[in-house]
């Protein structure tokens, strides 16, 4: 049976990947130390005989006795409050953690996927951002602990590809959202939904004119799967190119939740990107992939999830 190890598998996106691979008859090894991942995200999988959970920090050497066909590195804090609050851990998981997982993939002759991010483009001056764009990143700013960790991870992944002929995939993720995100985790959609459901003021940083492009998790994991099964070793953006302003997003969430929330404004954080939109021509060409879920449907599903959380509490 084909096997996959997912580091960070108890996180928002990692747990959905665990579901996807189990549905497609893989054996799944989920590795997570639960610093930002949640046991609740994988609780429903623990009875599955093809699922194994290991509570392990990937910055420590990892030993797996079984064969592994695929090793996926999704282990990292991913929201600004997390990596601002865990700056050293974020840098270590991007460097030592990536090295340990690459060593594991090399030992097992596995295909290795590095989950990188649109953050490697920094505060871009090119839009949309193609994979060929080298980015506009402040290497010493507070956001650099995440940006540079991911850029280093990409560089190390390609070094293993060149030095050891390791079969690798480089995934660049753009603003994914959906069920299993944590309330108030610092990313804009869960923040806005949580504030709207409480009728609290919705906090916009800056004037709200900065843009993002949001991809629903079902589209994202399908793109990830297609990339993994491909032979593409160069970076591939997987994201939704439909761009909107943060102010437009806030108004849409207020409308969908029927909230009484007002909008308040605070200063824009240092190095916060002003624009963010993926060029997905490479994904279209090599993976025959396009996002299918529109923002209205995706937000409705995500709001329903958060309503369920509040009802449970």
C-alpha positions as CSV (number, residue, x, y, z in Angstrom):
1,X,0.0,0.0,0.0
2,X,1.3,3.5,-0.9
3,X,2.3,5.4,2.2
4,X,2.7,9.1,3.0
5,X,4.2,11.0,6.0
6,X,2.7,14.4,6.6
7,X,4.7,16.6,9.0
8,X,2.3,19.2,10.5
9,X,-0.6,16.8,9.8
10,X,-2.7,17.9,12.8
11,X,-2.8,21.5,11.5
12,X,-5.6,23.1,9.5
13,X,-4.3,22.2,6.0
14,X,-2.3,19.1,7.1
15,X,-5.4,17.4,8.7
16,X,-7.4,17.9,5.5
17,X,-4.6,16.3,3.6
18,X,-4.7,13.3,6.0
19,X,-8.4,12.9,5.1
20,X,-7.7,13.2,1.4
21,X,-4.9,10.5,1.4
22,X,-6.9,8.1,3.5
23,X,-9.9,8.6,1.1
24,X,-7.5,7.6,-1.7
25,X,-6.3,4.4,0.1
26,X,-2.9,5.6,1.3
27,X,-1.4,4.7,4.6
28,X,-0.9,8.0,6.4
29,X,1.7,8.8,9.1
30,X,0.8,12.2,10.8
31,X,3.7,13.9,12.6
32,X,2.9,16.9,14.8
33,X,4.0,18.3,18.1
34,X,0.7,20.3,18.5
35,X,2.4,23.7,19.0
36,X,-0.1,25.1,16.5
37,X,-1.8,21.9,15.3
38,X,-4.8,20.5,17.2
39,X,-5.6,17.0,18.3
40,X,-9.3,17.7,17.5
41,X,-8.4,18.0,13.8
42,X,-7.3,14.3,13.7
43,X,-9.5,12.8,16.4
44,X,-11.8,11.3,13.9
45,X,-8.9,9.4,12.2
46,X,-7.4,7.7,15.2
47,X,-9.6,4.5,14.8
48,X,-8.5,4.1,11.1
49,X,-6.0,1.3,10.8
50,X,-4.2,3.0,8.0
51,X,-3.6,6.1,10.1
52,X,-0.7,6.6,12.6
53,X,-0.1,9.6,14.7
54,X,3.3,10.5,16.1
55,X,3.7,13.4,18.6
56,X,7.1,14.5,17.5
57,X,9.1,17.7,16.9
58,X,10.7,17.5,13.5
59,X,13.6,19.7,14.6
60,X,14.7,16.4,16.3
61,X,15.8,13.5,14.2
62,X,12.9,11.3,13.1
63,X,13.0,7.5,12.7
64,X,10.4,5.6,10.8
65,X,10.7,1.9,10.4
66,X,8.2,1.5,7.5
67,X,8.8,2.3,3.9
68,X,7.5,5.8,2.8
69,X,6.6,6.7,-0.7
70,X,6.0,10.4,0.0
71,X,7.2,12.8,2.7
72,X,5.3,16.1,3.0
73,X,6.7,19.0,5.0
74,X,3.8,21.1,6.3
75,X,5.4,21.6,9.7
76,X,5.5,25.3,10.6
77,X,3.5,28.0,12.3
78,X,1.5,29.7,9.5
79,X,-0.3,32.7,11.0
80,X,1.4,36.0,11.9
81,X,0.7,35.9,15.7
82,X,2.1,32.4,15.7
83,X,5.3,33.1,14.0
84,X,5.7,36.4,15.7
85,X,5.2,34.6,19.1
86,X,7.4,31.7,18.1
87,X,10.2,33.3,16.0
88,X,13.0,31.0,16.9
89,X,10.9,27.8,16.6
90,X,9.7,29.0,13.2
91,X,13.2,29.5,12.0
92,X,14.3,26.1,13.4
93,X,11.5,24.1,11.9
94,X,12.2,25.8,8.5
95,X,15.9,24.9,8.7
96,X,16.6,21.9,10.9
97,X,13.2,20.5,10.6
98,X,13.3,20.6,6.8
99,X,16.8,19.1,6.9
100,X,15.6,16.2,9.0
101,X,12.6,15.5,6.8
102,X,14.8,15.7,3.7
103,X,17.2,13.2,5.3
104,X,14.2,10.9,6.0
105,X,13.0,11.2,2.4
106,X,16.5,10.5,1.1
107,X,16.9,7.4,3.3
108,X,13.5,6.1,2.2
109,X,13.9,7.1,-1.5
110,X,10.6,9.1,-1.0
111,X,9.2,11.9,-3.1
112,X,9.6,15.0,-0.9
113,X,7.2,17.9,-1.0
114,X,8.1,21.3,0.6
115,X,5.0,23.3,1.5
116,X,6.2,26.8,0.9
117,X,4.2,30.0,0.7
118,X,3.4,33.2,-1.2
119,X,5.3,34.9,1.6
120,X,8.5,34.1,-0.3
121,X,7.5,36.9,-2.6
122,X,7.4,39.3,0.3
123,X,5.7,42.6,-0.3
124,X,5.6,42.2,-4.1
125,X,6.1,44.9,-6.7
126,X,4.9,42.5,-9.5
127,X,1.3,41.3,-9.8
128,X,0.2,38.7,-10.3
129,X,3.2,36.9,-8.8
130,X,4.7,34.2,-11.1
131,X,7.0,31.5,-9.8
132,X,9.8,33.2,-11.6
133,X,9.5,36.3,-9.5
134,X,12.3,36.5,-6.9
135,X,10.3,38.6,-4.4
136,X,10.7,41.7,-2.4
137,X,11.5,40.5,1.1
138,X,13.0,42.4,4.1
139,X,15.5,39.7,5.5
140,X,15.6,41.3,9.0
141,X,12.1,42.5,9.6
142,X,9.8,40.8,12.1
143,X,8.0,38.9,9.3
144,X,11.3,37.6,8.1
145,X,11.3,34.7,10.6
146,X,8.6,33.1,8.4
147,X,9.5,34.5,5.0
148,X,13.2,33.6,5.2
149,X,12.5,30.2,6.9
150,X,10.4,29.2,3.9
151,X,12.9,30.6,1.4
152,X,15.7,28.7,3.1
153,X,13.5,25.5,3.0
154,X,13.1,25.9,-0.7
155,X,16.8,26.4,-1.2
156,X,17.6,23.3,0.9
157,X,15.0,21.3,-1.0
158,X,16.6,22.2,-4.3
159,X,20.1,21.5,-2.9
160,X,19.0,17.9,-2.1
161,X,17.5,17.6,-5.6
162,X,20.7,18.7,-7.2
163,X,23.1,16.9,-4.9
164,X,21.3,13.6,-4.3
165,X,18.8,13.6,-7.2
166,X,16.0,13.5,-4.7
167,X,12.6,13.7,-6.3
168,X,11.1,16.9,-5.0
169,X,8.0,19.1,-5.3
170,X,7.9,22.8,-4.3
171,X,4.4,24.1,-3.4
172,X,3.7,27.8,-2.9
173,X,0.4,28.3,-1.0
174,X,-1.7,31.4,-1.2
175,X,-4.1,32.3,1.6
176,X,-6.1,29.1,2.2
177,X,-9.2,29.1,4.3
178,X,-12.0,26.8,5.5
179,X,-13.1,24.6,8.4
180,X,-10.6,23.7,11.1
181,X,-9.0,27.1,11.2
182,X,-8.7,28.3,14.8
183,X,-10.8,31.2,15.9
184,X,-8.7,34.3,16.4
185,X,-5.6,32.5,14.9
186,X,-4.5,35.7,13.4
187,X,-5.3,35.1,9.8
188,X,-7.8,37.5,8.3
189,X,-10.8,35.2,7.5
190,X,-11.1,33.4,10.9
191,X,-10.5,36.7,12.7
192,X,-13.2,38.5,10.8
193,X,-15.7,35.6,11.1
194,X,-15.0,35.3,14.8
195,X,-15.5,39.1,15.4
196,X,-18.6,39.2,13.2
197,X,-20.3,36.3,15.0
198,X,-19.6,38.1,18.3
199,X,-20.8,41.4,16.9
200,X,-17.4,42.8,18.0
201,X,-15.7,45.5,15.9
202,X,-14.0,44.0,12.9
203,X,-10.3,45.1,12.9
204,X,-8.7,46.1,9.7
205,X,-5.0,46.8,9.6
206,X,-4.2,49.7,7.3
207,X,-6.9,51.4,5.3
208,X,-8.3,48.1,3.9
209,X,-7.1,48.7,0.3
210,X,-4.5,45.9,0.5
211,X,-5.5,42.8,-1.5
212,X,-5.5,39.1,-1.0
213,X,-6.6,36.1,-3.0
214,X,-8.3,33.4,-1.0
215,X,-8.4,29.7,-1.9
216,X,-10.9,27.3,-0.3
217,X,-9.2,24.3,1.3
218,X,-10.9,21.7,-1.0
219,X,-9.4,23.3,-4.1
220,X,-6.0,23.7,-2.4
221,X,-5.6,20.1,-1.4
222,X,-6.7,18.9,-4.8
223,X,-4.0,21.1,-6.3
224,X,-1.5,19.8,-3.8
225,X,-2.3,16.2,-4.6
226,X,-2.0,16.8,-8.4
227,X,1.4,18.5,-7.9
228,X,2.6,15.6,-5.7
229,X,1.6,13.0,-8.4
230,X,3.2,15.0,-11.2
231,X,6.8,15.1,-12.2
232,X,7.2,18.9,-11.7
233,X,10.2,19.8,-9.6
234,X,10.1,23.6,-10.1
235,X,7.9,25.8,-7.8
236,X,4.2,25.8,-8.4
237,X,1.7,28.4,-7.1
238,X,-1.5,26.8,-5.8
239,X,-4.0,29.6,-5.0
240,X,-7.1,31.3,-6.3
241,X,-6.3,34.4,-8.5
242,X,-9.6,36.1,-7.7
243,X,-8.3,39.2,-5.8
244,X,-10.3,41.5,-3.5
245,X,-9.5,44.1,-0.9
246,X,-9.5,43.4,2.8
247,X,-12.3,46.0,3.2
248,X,-14.4,44.2,0.6
249,X,-13.8,40.9,2.5
250,X,-14.9,42.5,5.8
251,X,-18.1,43.8,4.3
252,X,-18.8,40.5,2.7
253,X,-18.4,38.6,6.0
254,X,-20.6,41.1,7.8
255,X,-23.3,40.5,5.2
256,X,-23.1,36.7,5.3
257,X,-23.2,36.6,9.1
258,X,-25.9,39.2,9.5
259,X,-23.5,40.9,12.0
260,X,-24.0,44.2,13.7
261,X,-20.2,44.7,13.7
262,X,-18.6,48.0,12.9
263,X,-15.3,48.3,11.1
264,X,-12.3,49.7,13.0
265,X,-8.9,50.5,11.7
266,X,-5.4,50.0,13.2
267,X,-1.9,50.6,11.8
268,X,-0.6,48.3,9.2
269,X,2.1,45.9,10.5
270,X,5.6,46.2,9.3
271,X,6.3,44.6,5.9
272,X,2.6,43.5,5.5
273,X,2.1,42.9,1.8
274,X,0.0,45.4,-0.1
275,X,-1.0,43.0,-2.9
276,X,-1.2,39.2,-3.1
277,X,-2.4,37.4,-6.2
278,X,-1.0,34.2,-7.7
279,X,-0.2,33.6,-11.3
280,X,-1.5,30.0,-11.7
281,X,-0.6,29.4,-15.4
282,X,2.0,26.8,-14.4
283,X,-0.6,24.9,-12.3
284,X,-3.0,25.1,-15.2
285,X,-0.4,23.9,-17.7
286,X,1.2,21.1,-15.8
287,X,-1.5,20.0,-13.4
288,X,-4.7,20.9,-15.3
289,X,-5.8,22.5,-12.0
290,X,-8.1,25.5,-11.4
291,X,-9.9,26.5,-8.2
292,X,-13.6,25.7,-8.4
293,X,-15.2,27.0,-5.2
294,X,-16.1,30.6,-5.3
295,X,-15.6,32.9,-2.3
296,X,-19.3,33.2,-1.4
297,X,-19.7,29.4,-1.1
298,X,-16.4,28.9,0.7
299,X,-17.1,31.7,3.2
300,X,-20.6,30.3,3.9
301,X,-19.1,26.9,4.7
302,X,-16.5,28.3,6.9
303,X,-19.0,30.5,8.8
304,X,-21.2,27.4,9.4
305,X,-18.1,25.7,10.9
306,X,-17.4,28.6,13.2
307,X,-21.1,28.8,14.2
308,X,-20.9,25.1,15.1
309,X,-17.8,25.7,17.2
310,X,-19.6,28.5,19.2
311,X,-22.6,26.3,19.7
312,X,-20.4,23.5,21.0
313,X,-18.9,25.9,23.6
